[in-house]
Amino acid sequence: MKIVCPRCGGSGIVTAERAAIELSGTRTGTGLVHEPCDTCAENGWLLDVAGFV
């Protein structure tokens, strides 16, 4: 049985917030970046997973 990955919704990509600090100045900031999903290894499916509620 395979189910759609609950973390990325089957897209294989997740959005994460990252922070940056400039060491030579006083600027800091945050931003959103797209990363490969590490839960489903970028394929969008979880294999051999079953759950009953």
Secondary structure by P-SEA (a helix, b strand, c coil): ccccccccccccbbbbbbbbbbccccccbbbbbbbcccccccccccccccccc
